[in-house]
Amino acid sequence: MKSPLVPSGNRSAIARNLATLALLLLTTFDLRAQETTTPPVADDKQLIQMLLQRIDHLEASEKQLQASEKQLQDRVRLLEKGQPAAGTAAAPDSPAADQAAHAQESETVEAENMDVSKTLMNIRGFGDFGLYGGDQKAQHTSFGLGELNLFITSDISERFKFLTELVFEVHQDNDFEEDLERILLEYDFNDYFKLSGGRFDTEIGYYNTAFHHTTWFQTTTDRPYLFQYEDEGGILPVHSVGLSATGLIPSGKVGLHYVAQVSNGRASSSPNVEPVQNLVDENNHKAVNVALFARPDAVPGLQVGFSTYRDVLYPLNSSRIGETIMDAYAVLNRPNLEWLNEAVLIRHALASPSHIYETPGFYSQISERFGSFRPYLRYQYVNASRYEPVFPGVGLRAGPSVGIRYDVNESVALKLQYDHSELRQQPGVNTLALQAGFTF
């Protein structure tokens, strides 16, 4: 960048001066030769000496101009970086100068230690609000606040990432509660190995990891009963604290992926304790979950897979219980078509007296988009024994849900849903929900 204080034609002007002087020299020699055949040697030497001195003076002037131009360019660059240029700062011995130098040094060190463009924290928000009612005994039609989910991510470095879901929700006692539903430090080595540690969504089947803590991404107003959250009466350990490894399996167009997780498992000592063991495990045994799924190139949007979860529970006033949860699913998820099918078998084996309780469950959901409208139909089924030792109050729950989702724009969606549930030895229950979901 050239300074506006230095004329841009300095070099060309000097070149023209040198050329003019050379022309004068030649002309002088020519005129003297015409006057006499024997030139006055002393006069010629004096003239040549004057011309050489003039050339030296012009070259020195050019060097001074170049040095001045460089100093001005350096000042401009410092000013563009927000640093004081030489000659404009406070006196070197003054306190203001010391403070400025210290601040500049601190900023330089901080810039070297942290690249803001990479570690910048990103926040996405999701929420919902609705009107709910039904004919179940003691149920009242009410306006209700749903979850407010802040999805926070940060790229700490090229391979390390941070992720968390901070959720604010209201429970049946009308009291607000905040939960860190997910908090993960992720290490991305390559496509074949990614490791994360912290609190994560247990990869049991498909729904639990495809749809996190927001109704925005799911078509329906609520999750299938099988995948309800633990603190809302859910029967699966949908959250875990531990380590999780995922990645691709070299398989060509089959698109195989693996999941391997080890965690504290869920609490079982009492139904009144926090179901997710966030800090202290109630025993030394660790839960293990493995999953395998495929996304074949031949059928876009298709994903099929299975998972197996294994843990040992130690409830009070009961013998040790071996817990095994098996899940298999096949889903087809395309922009205009959604077809979800998932089946779960929960197996609890008592050590003494020796007995096995099995709880089967499944759901099937289909929807299709027509412009901004997406009508949907879901059927779900769970059948637990009345003597089930871990969740004795579940029993039979089965029935259809029918509804429609209308996307007002890219950030707001309205949903209307009707549910009918058959219960064991109780009258069926009908509910209606009108919900507005949004993202920001």
Number of C-alpha atoms within 10 A of each C-alpha: 10 12 16 10 9 13 11 11 8 13 12 9 11 16 11 11 14 16 12 11 15 13 11 13 15 10 12 14 12 11 10 14 13 11 9 9 8 9 13 11 8 8 10 15 11 10 12 12 12 12 17 12 11 15 16 12 11 16 14 12 14 15 11 12 16 15 12 15 19 15 13 19 16 16 18 17 13 14 12 11 8 10 14 16 15 11 8 8 13 14 11 10 8 9 11 13 14 14 11 15 15 12 12 15 12 12 12 11 11 12 11 9 9 13 12 12 8 12 16 13 14 12 14 12 16 21 23 22 17 18 15 17 15 18 13 12 8 6 11 11 13 12 14 14 18 20 21 23 26 22 18 17 19 17 18 18 13 11 12 15 17 18 20 20 24 20 21 18 17 15 12 7 6 10 8 11 11 13 11 13 19 21 20 21 17 21 18 17 13 11 11 14 15 17 19 22 18 18 23 24 20 22 26 26 27 22 19 21 14 11 15 17 24 25 24 21 14 15 22 25 24 14 18 20 19 24 18 17 18 16 11 9 14 16 17 19 21 21 23 26 26 20 20 26 19 20 18 18 17 11 11 9 11 15 15 19 19 18 19 17 23 20 25 23 30 25 22 20 16 13 12 8 10 13 19 22 20 18 8 9 16 15 13 8 13 15 21 19 22 20 21 19 23 20 17 17 12 9 10 11 15 16 19 19 20 21 22 19 23 17 19 20 24 16 16 11 8 14 15 17 23 16 19 19 22 19 21 21 21 20 20 16 16 13 8 11 14 18 18 18 20 22 20 23 17 18 18 23 20 18 13 10 10 9 10 14 16 16 18 16 21 21 21 19 21 18 22 17 17 11 9 11 16 20 19 20 18 20 19 21 20 21 17 19 15 13 11 16 15 17 15 11 13 19 17 19 19 19 18 17 20 18 21 20 23 19 17 13 9 9 12 16 21 20 21 19 21 17 17 18 18 16 17 13 8 8 11 15 15 16 17 18 20 17 23 22 22 22 18 11
